[in-house]
Amino acid sequence: MASRLPALVILMLALSTTLPGSAQTQPATPDVPAIERIVREYLLQNPEVILEALETLEKRRNENAQDIAKAAIAERRDEIFNDPDAPVAGNPRGDIAIVEFFDYRCPYCKQVVAPLAQLLKEDGKLRLVHKELPILGPDSLLAARAALAARKQDKYHQMHAALMRLRTLDEASILKAAVEQGLDAGRLKNDMQSPQIEEILERNRRLARTLNITGTPAFIIGDALVPGAIDLRTMKSLVAEARAAKK
């Protein structure tokens, strides 16, 4: 299959200069309809060539996106890994940080909660940096505000876990979950309107745009940007690569 795409290019070039009936010593005017018919017939007989071309294009796009992401990570490293307003789980002084951009309404974000918890349990040298990125509507924004407001009552992690378990994220459900986690619901509701919280969320949005993060979850581990839900084995592999790169 690998030789078919170049062969197609060669065929097209040959047809553009040596169509039947043309003088071999004079440049011929390309018979575009004839070329199109032959190319179409070739592709119909070898449709895998189209798939090969699309796969090559996607690979190049991914490589380019990773190069751009690495440059952005290097430029914004302090904001990504050391923002004092970003809640941190695991070991605050860990040697490797995992940064997660997430949305409380995102089913894939909920899917990675268990493997992340298991990873932190097994590896005591990891920091998990939380970046709320509410992109799935008003309820997402409400939940993100509630989680960040819970920090003022030293209950961020409890609220974070509770919100990840909730299926409904309206105000009543969120405040009920807050009470169940021992928070003062009235104080929480008031703190959710803090301009500081909106500033944090806006910084996260700007950072996500810089990194070309368009969905959740998205992880930064070392110099790698990893979009989408990943399993425990992949997490461990990426952490190992990040540690090896530091040596």
N, C-alpha and C positions, 0 to 999 in steps of 0.2 A: 504493500500500500504506500510505503514511504516514497517510492519512486514515481508514483502516478501523477502527483501534483506537478513536479518539475516537468514531466513528460507532457502534461497538458499545456504548460506555458510554452514549451518548445514547439508543440504542434501549432498553437495559435500564431507564434511568430513566423513559423514557416508558411502558414496559410496566408499571412498578410503580405507576403512578398512573392510567393510562387504558386499562385492559384492556377488551375488548368487554363490553357489558352493564352497565358501571358508570355511575353517575350522574356527569355532568361537574361538577356543583356540589358534590359531596361526595367527600372523600378515600376512595379505594377500598382495600380490603384486597388486598395483592399476591397474585396467584395464582402462588405460587412454582413449582409444577410446570410451569405454562404458560411462565413465563419461562425455566426451565431447558431446556425442549424447544426453544424458539426460539433461545436462545443456542447450544445444542448443534448445531442445524441450521446456524446461521450459521458456526460454527467448522468444521464438516465441509465446508461449501462454500468456506470461506476459511482453510485450515489455515496459510497463511503468516502470519496474524495472531499465532498462537501463537509462531512463530519470531521475529517482530518483537519481541514482548513479552519473550521470553527474552534476545534480544540486547541490548535496552535495559537489562534487569536486570543482565546480566553487565557491561555498560559502566559502570553506576553502581557496582557492586561493585568493579570495578577502579580506578575513580577514587577511591573511598573508601579502598581499600587503599593507593593511592599517597600520599594525603594523610596517612594514619596513618604510613606508612613515612618520609615526609619529616620529620615531626615527631620520630620516633624517631631518625633520622639526625642531626638538628640537636642533639638532647639527648645522644646518645652519640657524637658526632663523634670525640672524642679516642680513645675505646676502639676505635672502628671503624678509624680511619686511622693511629693512632700507637701502638698497643700494642707495647711493646718485645719482647714474647714472640712476636709474629707475624712469621714469616719474610718477607723482602721480596726480590723479584726486580726486575730492571730498574734504573732509576736511583734510588738511595735518596733523592736530593734532587729528584726529579721534581716538576713543577708540578701534575700530575694523578695521583691514585691510583685504581687499579682494585682493589677488594677482592673476592676470590672465596671463597665458601663451597663446599667440595667434599668428596667422599667417594671414596676410591680404588677402590671397587667400582662406582661409578656410571659406566655406559657413556657418558652424556652429558658427564660431566666429562672423560673420556678424549677425547671428540670435540672439545672446545674447546682441547686442549693445543696443537695445531698453529697455529690462528689466533692464540692468545695469544702464542706464541713469535714468530710473524711480526710481530704488532703491536709487540712490544717491540723487535724488530730494526729496524723501520722508524721507530719514534718513540723517540728517545733521551731524551725528557723524561717518561717514564711510570714510575710505581712500581706493582708488582703485589704486593699484600698477600695472603698465604695465610692462610686460616682453615679449619683442618681441622674438618669436621663429620661425624664417622662415625655415620651413621644407618641403615646397611644391614646391621647385625649384628656379631657378634664379630670377624669377619675385618677388617671396616672399622676397628674400634677398634684391632686389633692393628697394622694398617698405619699408622694415624695416630700411634700411640705410637712406632713404629719411625722414622717420618720426623722427629718432633720430637726423639727421642733422638739421631738422627744429627747434630743441631746441635752436640752436645758434642764431636764429632769433625770439626767444620767440613765436614760432608758433606750438609747438608740438601738442597740443590738436586739433587745427584746422586742421592740416595735418592728424592727426590720424583719425579724423572723415571723412575727405574727402577720404582717402584711403579705409576706410571701405565701403564707398558708391560706389567706382569704381568697375566695372566688369572686365575691362582690366587694367593690371598693367605693361604695358611696359614703357620704359623711357619717351616717348612722352606724354603719358597719365598722368604719375606722375608729370612731369614738368608743364604740363598744369594745373593740379589741384593745384600745388604749387602757380602758378601765380594767380589763382582765389582766393587763400587764402591770397594773399598779400605778398607772399615771393619773394625774389630775386632769380630767377631760376638759374642764373649763379653761384651765391654764394652757393646755395643749392647743385648744382651738384659737386662743388669743395669740399664742406664740407662732402659729402657722402663718399669720399675716405679717410676720417680721420682714422688713426690707432686706435684712441680711440673708434670709433664706432665698429670696428671689435673686439676690446677687450671686449666691452660690450656684443656683440652678442655671443662671445665665452664663456663668463662667464654664460650667460643664457643657452647655450647648455649644459655646464658641470653641471649646477644646475639641469636642466631637467633630465639628465642621472642619477644623484644621487637620484632624486625623482622618477625615473622610469616613467617619463612622456614620452609617445611615440606618442601622438597625441594632437591636439588642438581642442577646447579650453580645458584648464585644470585650475582649481581654487584651491587655498589654502585659506581656511577660518577658522581661529582659528588653531586647530591642525588637521583639516581634509583636505585630498586631494580629490578633486572631479573632475574626468575626464568627459569630454563631456559637451554639451550644457545643461543648466538647466534653468528652468523658474523662474519667479519672486517669486512665492510662495516658491519654494525650496530655493532660495537665502535668503529670509526673515527668513525661518526656520533655516538655517545654521548660519546666523548672530545671531539669538536669542540664539542658542546653544552655540556659541562662547562667547557671553556676559555672559550667565549663568555660564560658566566654569571659567570666570575670577573672579567671586564673591567669 
